[in-house]
Amino acid sequence: MATAFAAAIVCLLTSILLFARRKDGERSRVILACIIFFSVYNYITRFFDLSQGYTPELVISVELLLMAIFMVTSYIMYPIEVISPGFLTLKRIVGIYTPWLILVGIFLISRQLGVVFSPYGSLQEMLNHVERFHVWFRLLLASFIFIPVLVPFFIPYTRRYNNADKTWMRNYSILLSANCIAYILVLCFDHIVVKTIYYFVSVGCSLGIAYMELFVRLIGASASDKEMLEPEMETMHKKYSLLSEKLNLYMESTNAYRDPDLSIASLSAALHTNRTSLARAIHDLGYESFSAYINLLRIHDFIEQVKNGKSDNFQLAFYTAGFRSRATAIRNFRQVTGTTPSYFFQGNNQDDNL
């Protein structure tokens, strides 16, 4: 009971610290703060059950296994945001949680069909009844615990900005894996000592991840970071093809990207070519799509406006560069630079007017 209470307090303070330092970093800190705060709820409810003399939910119950999968799945959103800022959209978040939702649906449907999930204290107790649905379903849930640990390695790094190296990713995966292993041991051995050790390991991993975020992972726009767009822009002047060169010259002379209604069809007509050829020319320049190419030009234009003092209003500069809304502009700016406009230009003492 004391361990559960201490774990709740430590996680609560860690969550508050991360949220308080959110302006010094990125959206990833807010995500991590919310995830750790959710752990507070888990610990505190277990503490109240123990303090009232109630028997807490068995760790091998379907409800707690689903909760564990939800927590581990939530934890992978943090490294995804670190690796590729702006990658997480509402659609992708729903996609991440879809497997968990399917498992929840199977559980609820099976309950409606009359399946009884007999209580067991550990995985070992269930092995003699592995042929039963309610047993192998729980074994399946237990196997899902480790799958989210591997997901961040399949997320593409942001090409133009990356604020976490392989060492950071390795250390993060080690901490998350240690937490998962400790939880599996709790599932295998129904003993108070094992459960107590798990609390210490779980809280220690959360503290370790928070420490890495606050003091190990370097965040910010250094002098070299502020010049990181230059190599990307230089590649646009390489003569991959005649059409690529023609496209670059057209953009430089007309600033056509400033038109918020610009489309690949209208640009193709202006260059007297077709959409397929233009898409191939953009791909030759190293960009995945028309929108990626145009948005980089707009972000570069925005940065030049602010640097050269042509505009001291971020919102107006974004509109001038061709963005239709500030939300779209900020999202694309974060995808390109990995940070917010005010933090990017803090060395220039710019005010964020968004």
C-alpha positions as CSV (number, residue, x, y, z in Angstrom):
1,M,0.0,0.0,0.0
2,A,2.8,2.4,0.9
3,T,4.6,1.5,-2.3
4,A,1.5,2.2,-4.4
5,F,1.0,5.6,-2.7
6,A,4.7,6.6,-3.2
7,A,4.5,5.6,-6.9
8,A,1.5,7.8,-7.3
9,I,3.2,10.8,-5.7
10,V,6.4,10.4,-7.7
11,C,4.6,10.1,-11.0
12,L,2.3,13.0,-10.1
13,L,5.4,15.3,-9.4
14,T,7.1,14.1,-12.5
15,S,4.1,14.8,-14.7
16,I,3.7,18.3,-13.2
17,L,7.4,19.0,-13.8
18,L,7.2,18.0,-17.4
19,F,4.1,20.1,-18.0
20,A,5.7,23.1,-16.3
21,R,8.7,22.8,-18.6
22,R,6.7,22.3,-21.7
23,K,7.6,25.7,-23.2
24,D,11.3,24.8,-23.1
25,G,10.7,21.9,-25.3
26,E,8.0,20.6,-27.7
27,R,4.6,18.9,-27.9
28,S,6.4,15.6,-26.9
29,R,6.7,16.9,-23.3
30,V,3.0,17.5,-23.0
31,I,2.4,14.0,-24.4
32,L,4.8,12.4,-21.9
33,A,3.3,14.4,-19.0
34,C,-0.2,13.1,-19.9
35,I,1.0,9.5,-20.1
36,I,2.8,9.6,-16.7
37,F,-0.2,11.4,-15.2
38,F,-2.4,8.5,-16.3
39,S,-0.1,6.2,-14.3
40,V,-1.0,8.3,-11.3
41,Y,-4.6,7.3,-11.7
42,N,-3.7,3.6,-11.9
43,Y,-1.5,3.7,-8.8
44,I,-3.9,5.8,-6.7
45,T,-6.9,3.6,-7.4
46,R,-4.9,0.6,-6.4
47,F,-3.8,2.4,-3.2
48,F,-7.5,3.2,-2.3
49,D,-8.5,-0.4,-2.8
50,L,-5.8,-1.6,-0.5
51,S,-6.5,1.1,2.1
52,Q,-10.2,0.2,2.2
53,G,-9.4,-3.5,2.6
54,Y,-10.6,-4.4,-0.8
55,T,-8.8,-7.0,-2.9
56,P,-7.4,-5.2,-6.0
57,E,-8.1,-6.5,-9.4
58,L,-6.0,-9.5,-10.3
59,V,-3.1,-8.5,-12.6
60,I,-4.0,-11.4,-14.9
61,S,-7.6,-10.1,-15.4
62,V,-8.6,-9.1,-18.9
63,E,-9.4,-5.6,-17.7
64,L,-5.9,-5.0,-16.3
65,L,-4.2,-6.6,-19.3
66,L,-6.1,-4.3,-21.6
67,M,-5.2,-1.4,-19.4
68,A,-1.5,-2.4,-19.7
69,I,-1.7,-2.6,-23.5
70,F,-3.3,0.8,-23.5
71,M,-0.5,2.3,-21.4
72,V,2.3,0.8,-23.4
73,T,0.6,1.9,-26.6
74,S,0.3,5.4,-25.2
75,Y,4.0,5.4,-24.4
76,I,5.0,4.9,-28.0
77,M,3.3,8.2,-29.0
78,Y,6.0,10.1,-27.1
79,P,9.0,8.7,-29.1
80,I,7.1,9.0,-32.4
81,E,6.6,12.8,-31.7
82,V,10.3,13.0,-30.8
83,I,11.5,11.2,-33.9
84,S,9.2,12.9,-36.3
85,P,7.6,16.1,-34.9
86,G,4.2,16.6,-36.4
87,F,3.8,13.0,-37.6
88,L,1.0,12.3,-35.1
89,T,-2.3,13.5,-36.5
90,L,-5.7,12.5,-35.2
91,K,-6.0,9.9,-38.0
92,R,-2.7,8.3,-37.1
93,I,-3.5,8.3,-33.4
94,V,-6.7,6.5,-34.0
95,G,-4.7,4.0,-36.2
96,I,-2.3,3.4,-33.3
97,Y,-5.1,2.6,-30.9
98,T,-7.1,0.5,-33.4
99,P,-5.6,-2.9,-32.5
100,W,-6.3,-2.1,-28.8
101,L,-9.9,-1.1,-29.6
102,I,-10.3,-4.4,-31.6
103,L,-9.1,-6.4,-28.5
104,V,-11.6,-4.5,-26.3
105,G,-14.3,-5.2,-28.8
106,I,-13.6,-8.9,-28.8
107,F,-13.6,-8.9,-25.0
108,L,-17.0,-7.1,-24.8
109,I,-18.6,-9.4,-27.4
110,S,-17.3,-12.5,-25.7
111,R,-18.8,-11.3,-22.4
112,Q,-22.2,-10.7,-24.2
113,L,-22.0,-14.3,-25.6
114,G,-21.7,-15.7,-22.1
115,V,-17.9,-16.4,-21.9
116,V,-16.9,-16.5,-18.2
117,F,-13.3,-15.3,-17.5
118,S,-12.4,-17.4,-14.5
119,P,-10.1,-15.6,-12.0
120,Y,-6.4,-16.7,-11.9
121,G,-3.6,-15.3,-9.9
122,S,-0.8,-15.8,-12.5
123,L,-0.1,-17.1,-16.0
124,Q,1.3,-20.3,-14.5
125,E,-2.1,-21.1,-13.0
126,M,-3.7,-20.8,-16.5
127,L,-1.4,-23.1,-18.4
128,N,-3.4,-26.2,-17.5
129,H,-6.4,-24.7,-19.1
130,V,-4.8,-23.2,-22.2
131,E,-7.3,-24.8,-24.6
132,R,-10.1,-22.6,-23.2
133,F,-10.9,-19.3,-24.9
134,H,-10.7,-17.1,-21.8
135,V,-7.2,-18.5,-21.1
136,W,-5.6,-18.2,-24.5
137,F,-7.2,-14.8,-25.1
138,R,-5.4,-13.6,-22.0
139,L,-2.2,-15.2,-23.2
140,L,-2.6,-13.3,-26.5
141,L,-3.1,-10.1,-24.6
142,A,0.1,-10.7,-22.6
143,S,2.0,-11.2,-25.8
144,F,0.8,-7.8,-27.1
145,I,2.7,-6.0,-24.3
146,F,6.0,-6.0,-26.1
147,I,4.7,-5.2,-29.6
148,P,4.5,-1.4,-29.2
149,V,8.1,-1.3,-28.0
150,L,9.2,-2.0,-31.6
151,V,6.8,0.5,-33.4
152,P,9.0,3.6,-33.0
153,F,11.8,2.0,-35.1
154,F,9.4,1.8,-38.0
155,I,8.5,5.6,-37.9
156,P,10.4,7.6,-40.6
157,Y,12.7,10.2,-39.2
158,T,11.9,13.8,-40.2
159,R,14.4,14.5,-43.0
160,R,15.0,18.1,-42.3
161,Y,15.0,18.0,-38.5
162,N,15.9,15.4,-36.0
163,N,16.4,16.0,-32.3
164,A,17.0,12.4,-31.1
165,D,19.9,10.1,-32.2
166,K,20.1,6.3,-32.2
167,T,21.6,6.3,-28.7
168,W,18.6,8.1,-27.3
169,M,16.2,5.7,-29.1
170,R,18.2,2.7,-27.8
171,N,18.1,3.9,-24.2
172,Y,14.4,4.7,-24.4
173,S,13.6,1.3,-25.8
174,I,15.7,-0.4,-23.0
175,L,13.7,1.5,-20.3
176,L,10.4,0.7,-21.9
177,S,11.4,-2.9,-22.4
178,A,12.5,-3.2,-18.7
179,N,9.1,-2.0,-17.6
180,C,7.4,-4.5,-19.9
181,I,9.6,-7.4,-18.6
182,A,8.9,-6.4,-15.0
183,Y,5.1,-6.5,-15.8
184,I,5.4,-9.9,-17.4
185,L,7.2,-11.2,-14.2
186,V,4.2,-9.9,-12.2
187,L,1.9,-11.9,-14.4
188,C,4.0,-15.0,-14.0
189,F,4.5,-14.9,-10.2
190,D,1.7,-14.0,-7.9
191,H,3.9,-12.8,-5.0
192,I,3.9,-9.6,-3.0
193,V,7.7,-9.1,-3.4
194,V,7.5,-9.4,-7.2
195,K,4.7,-6.9,-7.2
196,T,6.5,-4.5,-5.0
197,I,9.7,-4.7,-7.1
198,Y,7.5,-4.0,-10.2
199,Y,6.3,-0.7,-8.7
200,F,9.9,0.4,-8.2
201,V,10.9,-0.6,-11.7
202,S,7.9,1.0,-13.3
203,V,8.4,4.3,-11.4
204,G,12.1,4.2,-12.1
205,C,11.6,3.7,-15.8
206,S,9.1,6.7,-15.9
207,L,11.7,8.8,-14.0
208,G,14.4,7.7,-16.4
209,I,12.4,8.6,-19.5
210,A,11.5,12.0,-18.0
211,Y,15.2,12.6,-17.1
212,M,16.2,11.8,-20.7
213,E,13.5,14.2,-22.0
214,L,14.5,17.1,-19.7
215,F,18.3,16.8,-19.4
216,V,19.6,14.4,-22.1
217,R,17.7,15.1,-25.3
218,L,18.8,18.4,-26.6
219,I,16.0,20.6,-27.9
220,G,16.2,23.9,-29.5
221,A,17.3,25.9,-32.5
222,S,21.1,26.3,-32.3
223,A,23.0,28.4,-34.8
224,S,23.6,25.3,-36.9
225,D,19.9,24.3,-36.6
226,K,18.8,27.7,-37.9
227,E,20.9,27.0,-41.0
228,M,19.6,23.5,-41.5
229,L,17.3,24.5,-44.3
230,E,20.1,25.7,-46.5
231,P,21.3,22.3,-47.8
232,E,17.6,21.4,-48.5
233,M,17.2,24.6,-50.6
234,E,20.5,24.0,-52.4
235,T,19.3,20.7,-53.6
236,M,16.5,22.5,-55.4
237,H,19.1,24.1,-57.8
238,K,20.7,20.8,-58.9
239,K,19.9,20.0,-62.5
240,Y,18.2,16.6,-62.0
241,S,16.2,17.3,-65.2
242,L,15.3,20.2,-67.4
243,L,11.9,20.3,-66.0
244,S,13.2,20.4,-62.4
245,E,15.4,23.4,-63.3
246,K,12.5,25.0,-65.1
247,L,10.3,24.5,-62.0
248,N,12.9,26.0,-59.7
249,L,13.4,29.1,-61.9
250,Y,9.7,29.6,-62.2
251,M,9.2,29.5,-58.4
252,E,12.1,31.9,-57.8
253,S,10.8,34.4,-60.4
254,T,7.1,34.3,-59.7
255,N,6.8,33.2,-56.0
256,A,3.8,31.1,-57.3
257,Y,3.8,29.1,-54.0
258,R,2.4,32.2,-52.3
259,D,-0.9,31.5,-53.9
260,P,-2.9,29.5,-51.4
261,D,-5.0,28.0,-54.3
262,L,-2.0,26.7,-56.2
263,S,-2.4,23.1,-57.3
264,I,-0.3,20.7,-59.2
265,A,-2.8,21.0,-62.1
266,S,-2.5,24.8,-62.4
267,L,1.3,24.7,-61.9
268,S,1.6,22.0,-64.7
269,A,-0.4,24.3,-67.0
270,A,1.9,27.2,-66.2
271,L,5.0,25.2,-67.0
272,H,3.4,23.7,-70.2
273,T,3.7,20.1,-68.9
274,N,1.5,17.5,-67.4
275,R,0.9,16.4,-63.9
276,T,2.7,13.1,-64.1
277,S,5.9,14.8,-65.5
278,L,5.8,17.5,-62.9
279,A,5.3,15.0,-60.0
280,R,8.3,13.1,-61.3
281,A,10.4,16.3,-61.4
282,I,9.4,17.1,-57.8
283,H,10.3,13.6,-56.8
284,D,13.7,14.0,-58.6
285,L,14.3,17.0,-56.4
286,G,14.0,14.7,-53.3
287,Y,10.4,15.5,-52.2
288,E,7.7,13.0,-51.6
289,S,4.9,15.0,-53.0
290,F,3.8,18.3,-54.5
291,S,2.5,19.6,-51.1
292,A,5.8,18.7,-49.4
293,Y,7.7,20.8,-52.0
294,I,5.4,23.8,-51.9
295,N,5.2,23.8,-48.1
296,L,9.0,23.8,-47.8
297,L,9.1,26.8,-50.1
298,R,6.5,28.6,-48.0
299,I,8.3,27.9,-44.7
300,H,11.6,29.1,-46.2
301,D,9.8,32.2,-47.4
302,F,8.4,32.8,-44.0
303,I,11.8,32.4,-42.3
304,E,13.3,34.9,-44.8
305,Q,10.6,37.4,-44.1
306,V,11.2,37.3,-40.4
307,K,15.0,37.2,-40.6
308,N,15.1,40.2,-43.0
309,G,12.7,42.2,-40.9
310,K,10.0,42.3,-43.7
311,S,7.4,41.2,-41.2
312,D,7.4,41.2,-37.4
313,N,4.0,39.5,-37.3
314,F,4.2,35.7,-37.6
315,Q,0.6,35.2,-38.6
316,L,0.8,37.8,-41.4
317,A,4.1,36.4,-42.6
318,F,2.6,32.9,-42.8
319,Y,-0.3,34.2,-44.9
320,T,2.0,36.1,-47.1
321,A,4.0,32.9,-47.7
322,G,0.9,31.2,-49.0
323,F,-0.6,29.4,-46.0
324,R,-4.4,29.5,-45.7
325,S,-4.6,29.0,-42.0
326,R,-2.3,29.5,-39.0
327,A,-3.0,25.9,-37.8
328,T,-1.7,24.5,-41.1
329,A,1.3,26.9,-41.1
330,I,2.3,25.9,-37.5
331,R,2.0,22.2,-38.2
332,N,4.1,22.4,-41.3
333,F,6.7,24.7,-39.6
334,R,7.0,22.1,-36.8
335,Q,7.4,19.3,-39.4
336,V,10.2,21.1,-41.1
337,T,12.0,22.6,-38.1
338,G,10.8,20.4,-35.2
339,T,9.9,23.4,-33.0
340,T,7.6,26.5,-32.8
341,P,8.3,29.8,-34.6
342,S,8.9,31.7,-31.3
343,Y,11.4,29.1,-30.1
344,F,13.1,29.0,-33.5
345,F,13.6,32.7,-33.6
346,Q,14.3,33.3,-29.9
347,G,17.8,34.4,-30.7
348,N,16.4,37.2,-32.8
349,N,14.1,38.3,-29.9
350,Q,11.0,37.8,-32.1
351,D,7.5,38.0,-30.5
352,D,5.2,35.1,-31.2
353,N,2.0,36.9,-32.4
354,L,0.1,33.7,-33.2
